[in-house]
Structure formats: C-alpha cells, structure tokens
C-alpha cells in the first residue's frame, strides 16, 4: 500500500478560530484536535451536542453529557493573535526556507 501525502491545512491544534458558517456561526474557540483525513476539527465550546451515556457499574444513574462535535475546517477562520481579527491565511517561506503561515489581512506571521 502506498502512503498518501498529508495535506497542509490552514488550521492546526492550539489556534484560536472563528466559526463563519453553521449553527455556531460567530463563536470563537481554541482548536483541541484536527482530523486531517476527514478535514474536521474539534473546537473548545463550539458545536456542542448532547450525548446519552448508558448506566454502568461506575455510573449507575447514567447521564446526558454535552460534548464538542467536529466541525469542517472550511467553516473556520484563524484569528490573528496580534490584531484579534479573523483572517484568511497564506503561506510563505521564511529565511530558513521553511513554510510559515501569515494573515492575509494584516500580513503578520501566525
């Protein structure tokens, strides 16, 4: 089997993002994790769903938990840490020849 090259995404875990579409539109949060294959991210406090937990020996009552559901990365915009504004991102090479993300609105490196 041939291994597929991983795609570079405009978001990564630890980024502060703004949701630009869907039920959670307008909310901001920090990315907990990113699934590269499905192109989805789990954002802290955004896109909450109720999960029914079955009763068990450790939890005989059972419960209804609110958990974060993954959201597609096309619905997320990175918030520039310096200006606190959501912006599209681009990539450019730094002095060492490594690819670096930058804000297209302000030009600041992210």
C-alpha positions as CSV (number, residue, x, y, z in Angstrom):
1,X,0.0,0.0,0.0
2,X,1.2,3.5,-0.9
3,X,1.1,6.1,1.8
4,X,-0.7,9.3,0.9
5,X,1.0,12.6,1.5
6,X,-0.7,14.6,4.3
7,X,-2.3,17.8,3.2
8,X,-1.3,21.0,4.9
9,X,-4.3,22.7,6.4
10,X,-4.9,26.4,7.3
11,X,-5.7,25.5,10.9
12,X,-3.8,23.4,13.5
13,X,-4.5,22.5,17.1
14,X,-3.9,25.4,19.5
15,X,-5.2,28.0,17.0
16,X,-7.9,30.4,18.0
17,X,-10.6,30.3,15.3
18,X,-13.8,32.0,14.4
19,X,-16.7,29.9,13.1
20,X,-18.0,31.5,9.8
21,X,-20.9,29.1,8.9
22,X,-23.4,26.7,10.5
23,X,-25.3,26.8,13.8
24,X,-22.2,28.0,15.8
25,X,-21.6,31.0,13.4
26,X,-19.9,33.9,15.1
27,X,-18.4,31.9,18.1
28,X,-14.7,31.7,18.7
29,X,-12.7,29.0,20.4
30,X,-9.4,27.1,20.6
31,X,-8.9,24.0,18.4
32,X,-8.4,20.9,20.6
33,X,-7.7,18.4,17.7
34,X,-7.7,18.2,13.9
35,X,-8.6,15.1,11.8
36,X,-6.6,15.5,8.6
37,X,-8.3,12.7,6.7
38,X,-11.9,14.0,7.3
39,X,-10.8,17.6,7.4
40,X,-12.6,18.3,10.6
41,X,-11.6,20.0,13.9
42,X,-12.9,19.9,17.4
43,X,-13.2,23.4,18.8
44,X,-13.5,24.1,22.5
45,X,-17.0,25.2,23.5
46,X,-18.3,25.2,19.9
47,X,-20.8,22.9,18.2
48,X,-22.0,21.2,21.4
49,X,-24.2,18.1,21.1
50,X,-25.9,16.1,23.9
51,X,-24.6,12.5,24.3
52,X,-26.7,10.0,26.3
53,X,-24.4,7.8,28.4
54,X,-25.8,4.4,29.4
55,X,-25.9,3.4,33.1
56,X,-22.8,1.3,34.1
57,X,-21.3,-0.1,37.3
58,X,-19.3,3.1,37.8
59,X,-22.2,5.4,36.8
60,X,-25.4,3.6,37.8
61,X,-27.6,6.6,37.1
62,X,-26.4,7.2,33.5
63,X,-26.3,10.8,32.3
64,X,-26.6,13.2,29.4
65,X,-23.3,14.9,28.6
66,X,-22.6,17.9,26.4
67,X,-19.6,17.2,24.2
68,X,-18.0,19.1,21.3
69,X,-18.7,17.7,17.9
70,X,-16.2,18.0,15.0
71,X,-16.8,20.9,12.6
72,X,-15.5,21.1,9.0
73,X,-12.4,23.3,8.6
74,X,-13.8,25.2,5.7
75,X,-16.2,26.8,8.3
76,X,-13.3,28.1,10.3
77,X,-11.1,31.2,10.0
78,X,-7.9,31.7,12.0
79,X,-7.9,34.7,14.4
80,X,-4.7,36.7,14.2
81,X,-3.2,36.7,17.7
82,X,-1.7,40.3,17.3
83,X,-4.8,42.1,15.9
84,X,-7.6,39.8,17.2
85,X,-9.2,39.8,13.8
86,X,-10.3,36.7,11.8
87,X,-8.4,36.4,8.5
88,X,-7.7,34.1,5.7
89,X,-4.2,32.6,5.8
90,X,-1.5,32.2,3.2
91,X,2.0,30.5,3.3
92,X,5.4,32.0,2.5
93,X,8.9,30.8,3.0
94,X,10.9,32.3,5.9
95,X,14.7,32.9,6.0
96,X,15.4,29.2,6.7
97,X,13.3,28.0,3.8
98,X,10.5,26.7,6.0
99,X,6.9,27.4,5.1
100,X,5.2,29.8,7.5
101,X,1.6,30.8,7.8
102,X,0.6,34.5,7.6
103,X,-2.5,36.6,7.9
104,X,-3.7,37.9,4.6
105,X,-5.5,40.8,6.3
106,X,-2.6,42.2,8.3
107,X,0.5,40.4,6.9
108,X,1.5,39.2,10.4
109,X,3.0,35.7,10.8
110,X,0.8,33.3,12.7
